[in-house]
Amino acid sequence: MQFSNKLIYELIIKKMILKLVFTLIMMIAAAQPSFAMSFDETRHLLARTGFGSPSPNEIDRMMPLSYGEAVDSILDGVLNKAITPAPEFLNDPSDHPKLKHMDSKTKKAFQKRGQEERKSIKLWWIKEMLVTPSPFTERMTLFWHNHFVSEISKVQYARWSYEQNALFRTHAIGNFKNLLIDVSTGPAMMKYLDTSKNKKNKPNENFAREILELFTLGEGHVYTEEDIRESSRAYTGWQIDYSTAKFVWKVWSHDKGVKTFLNREGQFDGLDIIDIILEQPRVAEYLAEKLWWEFISEEADKTEIKRLAKIIRDNDYNLKPMMRALFMSKSFRDPKNRGILIKSPVELTIGTLRLLGLDPPDIKKVWIHQKSSGQDVFQPPDVKGWRTGKAWISSTTTLSRNNFLKQAARGFMSYRKENNMNEMQLRKVPFGTVNPRTLQKRERDKPGYLKKLVLAIEPVMNKKFTGKKRVVIKNLLLDPAYQVK
């Protein structure tokens, strides 16, 4: 088959036109604004879903993504268990009944081990926060810890507090109903709120009050004092079986009588009461409010709260869709809402160490600073938990916070290539040392980078905040603007 010169010429022309069209399309696409996030937006998302101060590497990994992809990567990256091995627990709660039969020496040794284990679990969690590949997981674990409050000093057994902490991680953005039931029937909460002392004809109202006031509806909403009294009868029979150190329902101790609760009447047990509570629209609104205060601002938008609450209800209390809507909201992304939340002591310490790449040789020193700044993990001040926002700041805690930042700053101010330090010098760098040249190089390549990295808002003090000298990093950390996220 032969082709005419005219046909060959037409084919060549068509090929050239197609190539030109393809080139033009690529040029137009390249000229369009990128869907990748800006540095500031990336930093804000990571700061709020992490510990307030994302590292350069975290920002680098996230920036090429679109905003929606970035949110999904954070939510999809939630872990259901810690990566740090659990501490060893020698004291078994099942030995509790034996305490009264122990001689003084054995009892003293048992109690001393208990103290050591309660301290070890605190250091374990701080270590997990420092090394986790998913800071958002630990932020949600911390959020639930301050929602479903229990104090380890009353729980007594570190094993129980560890199990509760694991529940917060397992259900971090999962189903709230499952989390509520698992925590309520967990021995840590039962011991803390005296649920196992709640018996037929002698009800204890502690748990019945707190599940309404703190865990589901919020103080003064929907329920009455009579509802508390009636529901406490429904929880009778919930006990801790010390032979297994687990929850058990003892029918003989349960009040089988008719109870009246939230305008409903029946022979309710504890799970019936929880089902009735979760039927109240206020529960979803309460959760939406608390998560708004945690991640966006201290002033909630009522219209947005109702929208987010509806998402919670529409998804049968599965929280992940609502969390996505929260982070995708205009309010979360609004630059006006940046730098308006005060970092908690945990955020300040963990975020700073992760930002600088410091690896503390002694985790206990991190815990000491958190505690002196007002946040002793596993030991909230009372059943209402830590008061946040401006409550974190006082003359005492401000001094403690600044002392921590000064000591952290010495980690790169004192760095030498040889890094040979005597014992006295090492004491001055309790969080270790780190080579500052990586950060200095970023500042040299892009002047002003460090200020954008470290601070959510403009600095307050009149100091040098640009340039590659180490003192610039120190100045940024010690500026009051570093206290907010």
C-alpha positions in Angstrom: 0.0 0.0 0.0 1.4 3.4 -1.0 0.8 6.8 0.6 0.6 10.0 -1.4 3.0 12.8 -0.4 -0.1 14.9 0.5 -1.3 12.3 3.0 2.1 12.0 4.6 2.3 15.8 4.9 -1.1 15.9 6.6 -0.1 13.3 9.1 3.1 15.2 10.0 1.1 18.4 10.4 -1.5 16.7 12.7 1.3 15.2 14.8 2.9 18.7 15.2 -0.4 20.2 16.2 -1.0 17.5 18.8 2.4 18.0 20.2 1.9 21.8 20.4 -1.5 21.4 22.1 0.1 19.0 24.6 2.8 21.5 25.3 0.3 24.4 25.8 -1.8 22.2 28.2 1.3 21.5 30.3 2.3 25.2 30.3 -1.2 26.2 31.4 -1.2 23.5 34.1 2.2 24.7 35.4 0.9 28.3 35.5 -2.1 27.4 37.7 -1.8 28.0 41.5 -0.5 24.9 43.3 -2.8 22.9 45.4 0.0 22.2 47.9 -0.2 24.0 51.2 1.7 27.1 52.2 4.3 26.9 54.9 2.2 28.8 57.4 -0.9 26.7 56.8 1.1 23.5 57.1 2.8 24.7 60.3 -0.6 25.6 61.8 -2.2 22.3 61.0 0.8 20.3 62.5 1.0 22.6 65.5 -2.6 22.2 66.5 -2.7 18.5 65.8 0.7 17.9 67.5 2.5 19.5 70.4 2.5 23.1 69.3 5.9 23.2 67.6 6.3 21.0 64.5 9.8 20.1 63.4 11.1 21.2 59.9 11.1 17.5 58.7 7.4 17.2 59.7 6.6 20.3 57.7 8.7 19.2 54.7 6.8 15.9 54.5 3.4 17.5 54.7 3.8 20.6 52.4 3.6 18.9 49.0 0.1 17.6 49.9 -3.2 19.4 49.3 -4.9 20.5 52.5 -7.5 17.7 52.4 -4.8 15.1 51.8 -2.8 16.5 54.7 -5.8 16.2 57.1 -6.5 12.7 55.9 -2.9 11.7 56.4 -3.0 12.8 60.0 -6.3 11.1 60.7 -5.4 7.9 58.9 -2.1 7.8 60.7 -3.6 7.5 64.2 -2.1 4.5 66.0 -4.2 2.2 68.2 -1.3 1.3 70.5 1.9 2.9 71.7 5.3 2.1 70.1 7.2 2.4 73.4 7.3 -0.9 75.3 5.1 -0.9 78.4 6.9 -0.6 81.8 7.1 -3.7 83.9 4.4 -4.0 86.6 5.2 -6.2 89.6 2.3 -5.1 91.7 -0.8 -7.0 90.6 -4.1 -5.5 91.6 -5.4 -9.0 92.3 -3.0 -9.0 95.3 -5.0 -6.1 96.8 -7.1 -8.3 99.2 -3.9 -9.7 100.6 -2.7 -6.3 101.8 -4.5 -6.6 105.1 -2.8 -9.9 105.8 0.8 -8.7 104.9 3.3 -8.1 107.7 4.6 -4.6 107.9 7.8 -5.3 106.0 6.1 -7.0 103.0 3.4 -4.3 103.0 6.0 -1.5 102.9 7.8 -3.2 100.0 4.5 -3.6 98.2 3.7 0.1 98.6 7.1 1.2 97.6 6.9 -0.8 94.4 3.5 0.8 93.8 5.1 4.3 94.1 7.9 3.4 91.7 5.4 1.9 89.2 3.2 5.0 89.3 6.3 7.1 88.5 7.5 4.7 85.8 4.2 4.9 83.8 4.5 8.7 83.8 8.0 8.5 82.3 6.8 5.9 79.9 4.1 8.1 78.5 6.4 11.1 78.2 8.8 8.9 76.2 6.0 7.8 73.9 5.0 11.5 73.2 8.6 12.2 72.3 9.1 9.4 69.9 5.7 8.7 68.4 5.4 9.0 64.6 1.8 10.2 65.2 1.8 13.2 67.6 -2.0 13.6 66.9 -2.5 10.1 68.5 -0.9 11.3 71.8 -2.7 14.6 71.7 -6.0 12.8 71.5 -4.9 10.4 74.3 -4.1 13.5 76.4 -7.4 15.1 75.5 -9.3 12.0 76.7 -7.2 11.8 79.8 -8.4 15.2 80.7 -12.0 14.4 79.8 -12.3 11.0 81.5 -10.3 12.1 84.5 -8.8 9.8 87.0 -5.9 10.4 89.5 -3.3 7.6 89.7 -2.8 8.3 93.4 -6.3 7.1 94.1 -6.4 4.4 91.4 -3.2 3.1 93.1 -2.3 0.5 90.6 -0.2 1.7 87.6 -1.4 -1.3 85.6 -5.0 -0.1 85.7 -4.0 3.5 84.7 -1.9 2.0 81.9 -4.9 0.0 80.7 -7.1 3.1 80.7 -4.4 5.1 78.8 -4.4 2.3 76.2 -8.2 2.7 75.8 -7.8 6.4 75.0 -5.4 5.5 72.3 -7.5 2.6 70.9 -10.6 4.8 70.7 -8.8 8.1 69.9 -11.0 9.1 67.0 -13.2 6.0 67.0 -16.6 5.4 68.5 -17.4 7.5 71.5 -20.0 5.1 72.8 -17.5 2.3 72.9 -15.0 4.5 74.6 -17.5 5.7 77.2 -18.5 2.1 78.1 -14.9 0.8 78.1 -13.7 3.6 80.4 -16.7 3.4 82.7 -16.3 -0.3 83.3 -12.6 -0.1 83.5 -11.1 -0.7 87.0 -9.2 2.6 87.0 -12.4 4.7 86.7 -14.4 2.3 88.9 -11.8 2.7 91.6 -11.4 6.5 91.2 -15.2 7.2 91.3 -16.1 4.6 93.9 -18.4 2.7 91.5 -17.6 -0.6 93.2 -18.9 0.9 96.4 -22.3 1.5 94.8 -24.5 -1.2 96.2 -28.2 -2.0 96.5 -29.8 0.0 99.3 -26.6 2.0 99.7 -26.0 3.8 96.4 -22.9 5.9 95.8 -23.6 8.9 93.4 -20.0 9.8 92.4 -20.0 8.0 89.0 -23.6 8.8 88.3 -22.9 12.5 88.7 -19.7 12.6 86.8 -20.9 10.7 83.7 -23.6 13.3 83.3 -21.7 16.4 84.4 -18.3 15.8 82.9 -18.3 12.9 80.4 -21.5 13.4 78.3 -23.8 16.3 78.9 -21.9 19.0 80.7 -22.6 20.7 84.0 -26.2 21.9 84.3 -27.5 20.5 81.0 -30.6 18.3 80.6 -30.3 16.3 83.8 -31.5 17.0 87.4 -30.3 16.0 90.8 -33.1 13.4 90.8 -31.7 11.9 87.6 -28.4 11.5 89.3 -29.9 9.8 92.3 -32.1 7.5 90.2 -29.3 6.6 87.8 -26.9 5.7 90.6 -29.3 2.9 91.5 -29.0 1.6 88.0 -25.2 1.2 88.3 -25.5 -0.9 91.5 -23.9 -4.3 91.0 -21.0 -2.9 89.0 -18.0 -4.3 90.8 -14.3 -5.0 90.5 -13.5 -8.7 90.8 -10.2 -8.6 92.6 -9.4 -12.2 91.7 -9.2 -11.1 88.1 -8.8 -7.4 88.7 -11.5 -6.8 86.1 -15.1 -5.5 85.9 -17.9 -7.9 86.9 -21.6 -7.4 87.3 -22.9 -8.9 90.5 -26.7 -9.4 90.1 -27.2 -9.9 93.9 -25.9 -6.3 94.5 -28.0 -4.7 91.7 -31.2 -2.7 92.5 -33.8 -4.2 90.2 -36.4 -1.7 91.1 -38.0 0.8 88.7 -36.0 4.0 88.1 -37.1 7.3 86.5 -34.4 8.8 84.4 -34.6 11.7 81.9 -38.4 11.3 81.8 -38.1 7.6 81.1 -39.2 4.8 83.4 -38.0 1.2 83.7 -36.0 -1.4 85.5 -32.8 0.1 84.1 -29.3 -1.2 84.6 -26.1 0.8 83.9 -25.9 0.2 80.2 -29.6 1.1 79.8 -28.8 4.5 81.4 -25.8 5.0 79.0 -28.0 4.3 76.0 -30.6 6.9 77.2 -27.9 9.5 77.8 -26.5 9.0 74.3 -30.0 9.6 72.8 -29.7 13.2 74.0 -28.6 15.6 71.3 -26.7 17.6 73.9 -24.0 14.9 74.1 -22.8 15.5 70.6 -22.9 19.2 71.1 -20.8 18.9 74.3 -18.2 16.8 72.5 -18.1 19.3 69.6 -17.7 22.2 72.0 -14.8 20.5 73.9 -13.0 19.5 70.7 -13.5 23.1 69.4 -11.9 24.6 72.5 -9.1 22.1 72.3 -8.2 22.6 68.6 -9.6 25.9 67.4 -10.3 28.6 70.0 -11.8 29.3 73.4 -14.8 31.0 71.8 -17.1 28.4 70.0 -19.2 29.3 67.0 -22.7 28.0 68.0 -23.7 27.4 64.3 -20.6 25.4 63.7 -21.0 23.5 66.9 -24.5 22.4 65.8 -23.2 21.4 62.4 -20.3 19.3 63.9 -22.7 17.8 66.4 -25.0 16.6 63.6 -22.0 14.9 62.0 -21.3 13.0 65.2 -25.0 11.9 65.5 -25.3 11.0 61.8 -22.2 8.8 62.2 -23.5 7.0 65.3 -20.8 8.6 67.5 -17.9 7.7 65.3 -15.7 10.7 65.7 -13.4 10.6 62.7 -15.8 12.2 60.2 -16.4 15.1 62.7 -12.7 15.5 63.3 -12.1 15.8 59.6 -14.9 18.4 59.3 -13.4 20.3 62.3 -9.9 20.5 60.7 -11.4 21.3 57.3 -13.5 24.1 58.7 -13.0 27.8 57.8 -12.6 28.6 61.5 -9.7 26.1 61.9 -8.0 27.5 58.8 -8.7 31.2 59.6 -5.3 33.0 60.2 -7.1 35.0 62.9 -7.2 31.8 65.0 -3.5 31.2 64.9 -1.5 31.9 68.0 -4.5 32.3 70.3 -4.2 29.1 72.4 -1.7 28.8 75.2 0.5 25.7 75.1 0.0 23.3 78.0 3.2 22.3 79.9 3.2 19.0 78.1 2.9 20.7 74.7 5.6 23.2 75.6 8.1 20.6 76.7 7.4 17.8 74.2 7.0 20.3 71.3 10.2 22.1 72.1 12.2 18.8 72.3 10.7 17.5 69.1 11.3 20.8 67.3 15.0 21.0 68.2 15.6 17.2 67.8 16.8 16.9 71.5 16.9 13.4 72.9 16.8 13.7 76.7 19.1 11.2 78.5 16.9 11.3 81.5 13.1 11.5 80.9 12.5 12.2 84.6 13.8 15.8 84.1 11.2 16.4 81.5 8.5 15.2 83.9 9.8 17.5 86.7 9.4 20.5 84.4 5.9 19.5 83.4 4.9 18.9 87.0 6.4 22.2 88.2 4.6 24.0 85.4 1.2 22.6 86.5 0.7 19.4 84.5 1.6 16.1 86.2 0.5 13.4 83.7 -1.7 10.7 85.2 -2.3 13.1 88.2 -4.8 15.8 87.3 -5.6 18.1 90.2 -9.2 16.8 90.7 -12.1 15.2 88.9 -12.6 18.3 86.6 -9.0 17.9 85.3 -6.5 20.6 84.4 -7.9 24.1 83.7 -6.5 25.2 80.4 -5.9 28.5 78.6 -4.8 31.4 80.8 -5.0 29.0 83.8 -1.6 27.6 82.7 0.1 31.0 83.3 1.0 32.3 86.7 4.1 33.9 88.3 5.2 30.4 89.4 4.5 28.5 86.2 5.9 31.3 84.0 9.3 31.0 85.8 9.2 27.2 85.5 8.3 27.4 81.8 11.2 29.8 81.1 13.6 27.7 83.0 12.8 24.8 80.9 13.2 26.8 77.7 16.6 28.1 78.8 17.9 24.7 79.6 16.6 23.3 76.2 18.3 26.2 74.4 21.6 25.3 76.0 21.3 22.0 74.1 22.4 23.7 70.9 24.1 26.8 72.4 26.6 24.5 74.1 27.1 22.1 71.2 30.7 21.5 70.0 31.9 19.3 67.2 33.9 17.1 69.6 31.0 17.3 72.2 33.3 16.3 75.0 31.8 17.7 78.2 32.7 17.2 81.8 30.1 16.4 84.5 29.5 20.0 85.4 28.9 21.0 81.8 26.5 18.0 81.3 24.4 19.1 84.2 23.8 22.4 82.4 22.3 20.5 79.4 19.8 18.1 81.0 18.0 17.5 77.7 21.2 16.7 75.8 22.8 18.5 72.9 22.0 18.8 69.3 23.9 20.2 66.3 22.3 23.5 65.4 23.8 23.6 61.9 20.7 22.0 60.2 18.5 24.9 61.4 21.2 27.4 60.7 21.5 26.2 57.1 17.8 26.6 56.6 18.0 30.2 57.8 21.0 30.9 55.6 19.2 29.4 52.5 16.0 31.3 53.3 16.3 34.3 55.6 13.5 34.5 58.1 12.8 30.8 58.1 13.4 30.3 61.8 11.0 32.9 62.9 8.2 31.4 60.7 9.1 27.9 62.0 9.2 28.6 65.7 6.5 31.3 66.2 2.8 31.3 65.3 2.6 35.1 65.7 5.1 38.0 65.5 7.6 38.2 68.4 7.1 40.6 71.3 10.5 41.4 72.6 13.0 43.7 70.9 15.7 41.2 70.0 17.4 39.7 67.0 15.1 37.1 65.4 16.7 36.6 62.0 20.1 35.4 61.0 22.1 32.1 61.3 23.6 32.7 64.8 22.6 30.3 67.5 21.3 33.1 69.7 18.5 33.7 67.2 17.0 30.3 68.0 17.3 31.0 71.7 15.7 34.4 71.4 12.8 32.9 69.5 12.2 30.2 72.2 12.3 32.8 75.0 10.0 35.3 73.4 6.5 35.3 74.9 5.1 34.6 71.5 6.5 31.1 71.7 4.1 30.3 74.6 1.1 30.2 72.1 0.2 28.0 69.2 
